[in-house]
Amino acid sequence: MKCLQSLNAGKPYAEQIKPFNFLQTCHVSPLGHPDGVDEERFHLVTPYNANPRSWLNAEWIDQYTGRFFRITTETDYGSKRTARVKTYGDVAADYRHHPEAKCADAFGSPCGKQTIGLLQRRHIRIDRLKFIGKESNSLESVDAGLLHSGSSVYTEYVDPKHDEWTTKTWPVLKKVPLRILVQKCRGQLSRRALINLRAGRSRPHRRNREFLRALVEKYSTKSDFDITG
């Protein structure tokens, strides 16, 4: 309701927008966002009006900031105060060429926008397990375009025994020669800290965990390590 405060200001309660009132929303086209907005935190709503002729002249409110914008369907790009939104024709055209992420093409590769022919099931390889809460029900809102970031709609519950550090980073870290680790981590982690981490006597905090994760990824490809001599 915060984004509607400016519309409700000074109005009697009976004339205010209240919970369970109807709203209209629209979907911004690619490259159609107004200049300077956060595309993952931008969504326009306006009070319900059944007359389509009024939609282009209405003031639309960004539900995240409360700022007012106009909409258009005429141009290809947004402007400072105007968003270019999808028409029903745009939605139909997108559906015609949308990639089917759940299927593979004739060669087993994920389907793309230009895939044609008989599709088949994709093969799945489990990388790691994540425990998430019921908040994942909101992922339907992400698919519908009402929310724009999947990471904002679920809570991950980390199991220390099966997290990425334990199952992926730490095993590779133990294989990297200590002298190379000391050299690569100079200024970031001491030799004693690396010995304790490799032995499992301690766990790094988030910043060092990300640093070591990136480090072992380079080691896995041997692209940034001299392991000879």
Secondary structure, DSSP 8 states (H G I E B T S, - for coil): -GGGHHHHTT--GGGS--TT--EEE--B-TT-S-TT--GGG--EEEE--S-GGGGGGS-EEETTT--EEEEESSSSS--SSEEEB--HHHHHHHHHT---TTEE-TTS-B--TT--S--EE---------EE-GGGGGHHHHHTTSS--GGGS--EE--TTSSHIIIIIHHHHTTS-HHHHHHHTTTTS-HHHHHHHHHTS----HHHHHHHHHHHHHHHHTSS-----
